[in-house]
Amino acid sequence: MADSDPKPDQNSVEPPDNQIQDEPRKPDAAEGADPVQPSDQRPDVSELTSEISPDNQDAVHEFMAEAAQQNEAANEAVAEGAGGDTPTSAGAPANGDSTPAPYIAFEHIYKSFGDTDVLKDVSFSILPGETLCILGRSGVGKSVSLQMLMGFYKPDKGRIMVAGEDICGYTEKQMQEVRRKVTMVFQNGALFDSITVGENVAFPLRERHDLAEDQIQQVVRGLLEMVGVAGMEDLLPSDLSTGMKRSVAIARALASQPEAVLYDEPTTMVDPLMGHLLGNLIARLKTQLHLTSIVVTHDMRFARRLADRVVFLHQGEARFFGTVDEMDKSDDPVLKEFLELDALVLPV
């Protein structure tokens, strides 16, 4: 029998990607955000909402446009910050006078578990509104990197920057503020297993305390339509396939109106059709909502479709960081072998 209180999926060993929040995240003047514009002046998100049913479309369009506007303002505020010595493509240092500051940056990160070195002097960055794909074989620290960004692990050495702030010394309370900006979609979804799909998606909406119940229900139904699981709001997570759980997890992430989303192996253990749908959705979210995204993946086709930049991890080191074109031209023997083996497994 399900417990009365929401709890993470029992198959999950990872914490849920939404933390309970005392009040909603709303950018203010201190964060560099512009005042809220009238709805007719907000960004166009029609590509995301055009196929949503008329009953829900207006509410979701307004919700998504608000999120896009907030993200535009946040991205501009971060980009105008100092670039410092944060790495850009191919490991070159950024020039604070000409290069926008990154939204997320790893600067000389080290992480070990016991005698095992997981990350050794790893540096990479992602500009506001861009998508970074983290590539590499199993066990090289890809998922650990995401969990350090969420504050579930702390680096042994180095600095992690999020929206211009060094989060390495943050308390749990301070990390909850970071998680209002940055959310994570886990491999298994990390949904609350004792409440319905609809209530999972509604959870961050209720934490805002500024939406009427009918608005919440319209946004929930519309978000589920947007991610391809329309009409499933009354089901439990246990009734869903792996791919459907990931779709619901993305809908729940969007309900919190984040500035950045971290995706951990979104196409692993899903059928090709669902993988294609998830890839299209992530690409649209980037362009329409101006989301900053990090995608951990083994799927090179998926990475080539989405990535502005890639970082390739091997034996705890970042062997390559740069654009997809730079990756294809790289002479690094380990990276070349990885790409050649992938081409054999997944011929075009």
C-alpha positions in Angstrom: 0.0 0.0 0.0 1.3 3.5 -0.9 2.3 5.8 1.9 0.2 8.9 2.4 3.2 11.2 2.0 5.0 11.6 -1.3 8.3 9.7 -1.6 10.8 9.0 -4.3 10.4 6.0 -6.6 11.6 3.0 -4.6 13.8 1.9 -7.5 15.7 5.2 -7.2 18.8 5.7 -5.1 19.0 9.3 -6.2 17.1 12.3 -4.6 14.3 13.9 -6.6 15.1 16.8 -8.8 12.7 19.1 -7.1 13.3 20.2 -3.5 10.5 21.5 -1.3 10.6 25.3 -1.6 9.4 27.9 0.9 8.5 30.4 -1.8 8.6 30.5 -5.7 11.6 31.6 -7.6 10.9 34.9 -9.2 13.8 36.9 -10.6 14.1 40.4 -9.2 16.2 43.5 -9.8 19.1 42.1 -7.8 19.3 39.2 -10.2 19.3 41.5 -13.2 15.8 40.5 -14.4 13.6 43.0 -16.2 10.1 43.8 -15.0 7.4 41.4 -16.1 6.2 42.5 -19.6 2.6 42.4 -20.8 1.7 39.1 -22.2 1.6 40.4 -25.8 5.3 41.5 -25.5 6.6 38.2 -24.2 8.7 35.8 -26.2 7.0 33.6 -28.8 6.7 30.0 -27.6 4.1 28.9 -30.1 6.3 26.1 -31.4 6.1 24.5 -28.0 2.4 25.1 -27.4 0.8 24.9 -30.9 -0.3 21.3 -30.6 -1.8 21.6 -27.1 -5.5 21.3 -26.9 -7.5 24.5 -26.9 -8.8 24.0 -23.3 -5.2 24.1 -22.0 -3.3 26.1 -24.6 -3.7 29.6 -23.3 -2.7 28.8 -19.8 0.4 26.8 -20.9 1.4 29.5 -23.5 1.3 32.2 -20.8 3.2 30.0 -18.4 5.9 29.1 -21.0 6.2 32.7 -22.2 6.7 33.9 -18.6 9.5 31.3 -18.2 11.1 32.3 -21.5 11.1 35.9 -20.5 12.7 35.2 -17.1 15.3 33.0 -18.8 16.2 35.7 -21.4 16.7 38.2 -18.6 18.7 35.8 -16.4 20.9 34.7 -19.4 21.7 38.4 -20.2 22.6 39.1 -16.6 25.0 36.1 -16.4 26.5 36.7 -19.8 27.4 40.3 -18.8 29.5 39.0 -15.9 33.3 38.7 -15.9 34.6 35.8 -18.0 37.7 35.3 -15.9 39.9 32.3 -16.8 36.9 30.0 -17.3 37.6 27.6 -20.3 35.8 28.0 -23.6 36.0 25.7 -26.5 39.1 23.6 -27.0 40.3 24.5 -23.5 41.1 28.1 -24.4 40.7 30.7 -21.6 37.8 33.1 -21.9 38.5 36.8 -22.4 36.4 38.8 -20.0 36.3 41.7 -22.4 34.9 39.8 -25.3 33.5 36.4 -24.3 30.2 36.1 -22.4 30.5 34.6 -19.0 29.3 31.0 -18.7 26.2 30.0 -16.9 27.9 26.8 -15.6 31.6 26.2 -15.2 33.8 23.5 -13.8 37.2 24.9 -12.9 40.0 22.3 -12.1 37.6 19.9 -10.4 38.9 16.9 -8.5 36.7 14.2 -7.0 37.5 10.8 -5.5 35.6 8.0 -3.7 38.0 6.2 -1.5 41.0 5.3 -3.5 39.2 5.8 -6.8 39.8 9.1 -8.7 36.6 9.9 -10.5 37.5 13.4 -11.8 41.0 14.8 -12.1 41.6 18.5 -13.0 38.4 18.7 -15.1 37.4 22.0 -16.6 34.6 22.9 -18.9 31.9 25.5 -19.3 28.6 26.2 -20.9 27.3 29.6 -22.0 23.8 30.9 -21.2 21.2 29.3 -23.4 23.6 26.7 -24.9 23.5 22.8 -24.7 26.6 20.9 -23.6 26.8 17.1 -24.0 29.0 15.1 -21.7 30.4 12.0 -23.5 32.4 9.1 -22.4 32.3 5.4 -21.5 30.5 4.1 -18.3 32.1 5.0 -15.0 34.1 8.1 -16.1 32.3 10.6 -13.9 29.5 11.9 -16.2 26.6 11.5 -13.8 28.8 12.4 -10.8 29.4 15.8 -12.5 25.7 16.4 -12.7 25.2 15.5 -9.1 28.0 17.9 -8.0 26.2 20.6 -9.8 23.0 19.8 -7.8 25.0 19.8 -4.6 24.5 16.1 -3.8 28.4 15.7 -3.9 31.1 18.2 -3.1 34.3 18.4 -5.1 37.5 17.6 -3.3 39.2 20.5 -5.0 38.3 23.2 -7.6 35.4 25.5 -8.2 31.9 25.0 -9.6 30.3 28.2 -10.9 26.5 28.5 -11.4 25.0 31.8 -12.6 28.1 33.6 -11.6 28.3 32.1 -8.1 30.8 29.6 -6.6 28.5 26.9 -5.1 31.2 24.6 -3.6 30.9 26.0 -0.1 27.1 26.4 -0.1 25.0 25.0 2.7 21.9 22.9 1.9 19.7 25.9 2.3 21.7 27.8 -0.2 21.7 24.9 -2.6 17.9 24.9 -2.5 18.1 28.4 -4.0 20.4 27.0 -6.7 17.9 24.2 -7.4 15.2 26.8 -8.1 17.4 27.8 -11.1 18.9 24.4 -12.0 16.9 21.1 -12.0 17.8 17.6 -13.0 16.0 14.8 -14.9 17.3 11.5 -13.5 17.5 8.3 -15.5 14.6 6.7 -13.7 12.6 10.0 -13.4 12.8 10.1 -9.6 9.1 10.7 -9.4 7.1 10.5 -6.2 5.7 7.0 -6.4 2.7 7.4 -4.0 1.0 10.2 -5.9 -0.4 10.5 -9.5 1.5 11.7 -12.5 -0.6 14.9 -12.4 0.2 15.6 -8.8 3.9 15.0 -9.5 3.8 17.7 -12.2 1.6 20.0 -10.0 4.0 19.7 -7.0 6.3 22.7 -8.0 3.3 24.7 -9.2 1.7 24.5 -5.8 4.9 25.7 -4.2 4.5 29.0 -6.0 1.4 29.9 -4.0 0.3 32.3 -6.7 -1.8 30.0 -9.1 -5.4 29.2 -8.8 -6.3 25.5 -8.8 -7.9 25.6 -12.3 -4.7 27.3 -13.6 -2.6 24.5 -12.1 -4.7 21.8 -13.7 -4.6 23.5 -17.1 -0.8 23.8 -16.9 -0.4 20.2 -15.7 -2.5 18.8 -18.6 -0.8 21.1 -21.1 2.7 20.2 -20.0 1.9 16.5 -20.2 0.5 17.0 -23.7 3.7 18.9 -24.6 6.0 16.1 -23.5 3.9 13.4 -25.3 2.0 11.7 -22.4 -1.4 13.4 -22.7 -4.2 12.0 -20.6 -2.0 10.2 -18.1 -2.4 12.6 -15.2 -4.4 10.1 -13.2 -2.0 7.2 -13.5 0.7 6.3 -10.9 4.4 6.3 -11.9 4.4 2.5 -11.6 2.0 2.4 -14.5 4.4 4.1 -16.9 7.2 2.8 -19.1 10.8 4.1 -18.6 10.4 6.6 -21.5 7.1 7.9 -20.2 8.6 8.4 -16.7 11.4 10.5 -18.3 8.7 12.6 -20.1 6.8 13.2 -16.9 10.1 14.1 -15.2 10.7 16.7 -17.9 7.2 18.1 -17.5 7.8 18.4 -13.7 11.1 20.1 -14.3 9.4 22.6 -16.6 6.7 23.3 -14.0 9.4 24.8 -11.8 10.4 27.3 -14.6 14.1 26.6 -14.3 16.9 28.5 -16.0 18.9 25.3 -16.6 18.1 21.6 -16.9 20.5 18.6 -16.5 19.5 15.4 -18.3 21.1 12.2 -17.2 21.1 9.6 -20.1 17.7 10.6 -21.4 17.7 8.0 -24.2 19.0 5.0 -22.2 16.6 2.1 -22.1 13.9 3.8 -24.3 12.8 2.8 -27.8 14.1 4.7 -30.8 10.8 6.6 -31.3 10.7 7.8 -27.7 14.4 8.8 -28.0 13.6 10.8 -31.1 10.7 12.6 -29.4 12.8 13.4 -26.3 15.6 14.8 -28.5 13.1 17.0 -30.4 11.6 18.2 -27.1 15.0 19.1 -25.6 16.0 21.0 -28.8 12.7 23.0 -28.8 13.0 23.8 -25.1 16.4 25.3 -25.8 15.3 27.5 -28.6 11.9 28.5 -27.2 12.6 28.8 -23.5 16.3 29.8 -23.8 17.2 27.0 -21.4 20.8 26.2 -20.6 21.1 22.4 -20.8 23.7 19.7 -20.0 23.0 16.3 -21.4 24.9 13.2 -20.3 24.7 10.6 -23.1 26.3 7.6 -24.8 24.3 8.3 -28.0 26.5 10.2 -30.5 23.6 10.8 -32.9 21.7 12.4 -30.0 24.7 14.5 -29.1 25.3 15.7 -32.6 21.6 16.8 -32.9 21.7 18.8 -29.6 25.2 19.9 -28.7 26.7 23.4 -29.1 29.8 22.0 -27.3 30.9 18.6 -26.0 33.2 17.5 -23.3 34.7 14.0 -23.5 35.7 12.3 -20.2 38.2 9.4 -20.1 39.8 7.9 -17.0 38.8 10.9 -14.9 40.2 13.5 -17.3 38.5 15.9 -19.8 40.3 14.7 -22.9 38.4 17.1 -25.1 36.2 20.2 -24.8 34.9 22.1 -27.8 32.4 22.2 -30.6 31.2 19.1 -32.5 33.2 20.3 -35.6 36.3 20.6 -33.4 35.6 17.1 -32.0 35.4 15.6 -35.5 38.8 17.2 -36.4 40.5 16.2 -33.1 43.7 14.1 -33.3 43.3 12.8 -29.7 43.7 9.0 -30.1 41.3 8.1 -27.3 38.5 10.3 -28.6 39.1 9.1 -32.2 38.8 5.5 -31.0 35.5 6.3 -29.2 34.0 7.9 -32.3 35.1 5.1 -34.6 33.7 2.5 -32.3 30.4 4.4 -32.1 30.3 4.7 -35.8 30.6 0.8 -36.1 27.8 0.3 -33.6 25.5 3.0 -35.0 26.1 3.2 -38.8 24.5 6.1 -40.5 
